[in-house]
Amino acid sequence: MTDQRSQAELVRQSLKRRYRKERRFRAYGITAIAIALAALVILFADIIGKGSTGFLKTTLTLNVQLDGQMMYLDDATDERQLKMADFVEPLIQALIREIPSVTESDRSAVRGLINPYASVTLRDALKANPEWLNTTRTMTFLAHSNVDVYVKHAGNEAYSIKLSEQQRSWVDQLQEKGVIETSFNDVFFQNGDSRDPSKAGILGAVVGSLLTMFVTLILSFPIGVAAAIYLEEFAPHNKLTDFIEVNINNLAAVPSIIFGLLGLAVFINLFGMPRSVPVVGGLVLTLMTLPTIIISSRAAIKSVPPSIREAAEGIGASKMQVVLHHVLPLAMPGMLTGSIIGMAQALGETAPLLLIGMVAFIVDVPDGFFDSATVLPVQVFLWSGSPELAFIERASAAIMVLLAFLMSMNALAIWMRKRLERRW
Amino acid sequence: MKLNKAFATVALAGSVAAMSAPAMARDTISIVGSSTVYPFATVVAERFGTKTDFPTPKLESTGSGGGMKLFCQGVGTQHPDITNASRRMKVSEYDLCQKNGVKDITEFRIGSDGIVIASSKKAKNLDITLEQLFLALGEKVPDPKNEKKLIPNPYKKWSEIDSDLPSVAIRVMGPPPTSGTRDSFNELALQGGCEDLPAVADMSEDDMEAVCQSIREDGAFIEAGENDNLIVQKLIDDKALYGVFGYSFLEENADRLQAATLNGKVPTAEAIAADEYPVARSLFFYVKKAHIGVIPGIKEYVEEFVSPAAMGPNGYLKSVGLIVPPRDALMKLQNKADKMPNLQKKELM
């Protein structure tokens, strides 16, 4: 009797302590989540804070006098003349007309406000519309990247160091007159890479990523699923299959750069495939994604309840019919989810691509699997190493695009799992 | 039905794999090599792409040595056409090229690049020898009491090395080890000031290099990121700080920065181009002649590179910081681009 009472007493005494312990334990959990969330918020705030201005472009709208004499051009349909003509002068003259305080001696400073490729824009416009020669046109050109960062980060001294005092006052005047404006940066989505930040875009990298991912998907999904089905359904359980299984799991943990080395040695040096092409990139990433797909596919097959198999076998289905008609359709959602996650991993990969030459300066947008291409994360890497200030925001903007891709892939995986998965 | 689909997918996958087996013809020029030449070559490549109907060349920044290795691997479209280098081709690399059938190579020396030690215009400028520079920045330096013995760097102030130098703490901001500028700084400036010291005289070459190219890690040398703009900003804010970077950056910020005199030489574009300034190096590119006519546009690319629009006194390469060759040297380069003479082994020895 006394024993019981003292025991109850003991429990009551320890109760408080146990509750405290539990509260402490919960607090640890909440702290851990808070730290993770804070890290995420800081990361996003940094990227969005830096990158949001990357989605803006700065333009100059000028009344350009396309004076043939000044441009050494009297026939805008003549290819040869177009090549030799001076397309910079009309731009400088148009700007000088806009800024009253400018004299002829400031020409090179004025030129520093216009994008170095604005003359190419003018040339292409004239080539397309030869009748514009000797008329005055209102046209919009990109501003120089130094002007671009100055306008977008007004008041921040670190962003104005490339412009002289005089140039800054001109820019302020032009902005007041509405000649210099900022608008949505469509150039960023229409161009490939460039050494000029204002002209640089991510289209080339996005297309390269899509091509590479297509090759990866089309190879790794069928191979991965076939391997998983064989290992799970047909393979005998012996030392050899155990060995294979262990090695597939090991492969999933191999650093990705190793796959790049393998790709260089096998695909490029042995098979003589070209460097920097999406096919080789896709093959290398296939090797990297395969273990992820095999492991998740096997898990999906394992989760199909034996009763389904037994029922099918019971009505006389062959092994193959059981697999193809019943197990595979039921396991498919899990396999797809695993594949999408594997693909998302591959999409963010740069290290193996370094060795097969996809970390390169490529201007033209690739138009095939055998065209030189780069991918989104590589573009981020290249821009973040460039000294030009305007590339900092372009790099962050590219990160945002990459994150959008990754998020939509993960959302697709979640949606598919919710939508298609069956529970038993 | 499902079976057919599965087979179709596998067949498609197989055909993609089969298609990729033969080496495909390439119509884009492939350029590899030095990260120092990369910023110049990319600008030329992009201009070349917009000016002509040829596709824009593809550039990989592999480092000078890595570029040579790829370049000398053989003739054929899977190998690069041009390699950039921030040093001359080595004899061993030339031999490798010859061994692999890359017989005819043309060399172009496209200009120079100098490394300066800069400070704010309001700071006291340095007038220093390379030896003093090594004593200030080396990890292990000769003991002042026994010049044969190496001790961890004891110097805290510039004036402790030489009373003519400013009496401020040694603090130098420079590029990280991944940078090509750092490599040349180690090689040309630090090793240049150290290899004649009695303390390293008896060492093997490898040991000497290890001693001469180690920078102190006690806070006197501050590694900045690759963002040179940041170094410029820091130098302007802090008058006791010195910074190491490429000459082009000094030129761009000439109104706010000044450069130290090294071994009595002030870094000017002329002194660097003439190799008088001690921390200067020449930049090169090498063309694989067997690929001319196979890959379209190689000759035109080279012509664009050496054109006055690019390398002339007002050329666009100058505006990105290349120290362009003088007029007669440029004429010679243009002549070379026209004739494409072969590089001879004896030129490299």
Interface residues (C-beta under 8 A of the other chain):
Chain A: K83 P116 Y117 V120 A158 I161 K162 S194 R195 D196 V215 I218 L219 F221 P222 I223 A226 F267 I268 F271 G272 M273 P274 R275 S276 V277 V279 V280 L283 L324 H325 L328 P329 G357 V359 A360 F361 I362 V363 D364 F369 F370 D371 S372 G385 P387 L389
Chain B: K2 L3 A6 T9 V10 L12 A13 V16 A17 S20 A21 P22 A23 M24 R26 T28 S30 Y38 P39 T42 V43 A45 E46 G49 T50 K51 P55 T56 K58 L59 E60 S61 G76 T77 Q78 P80 E226 N227 D228 N229 V232 Q233 E252 N253 Y316 V320
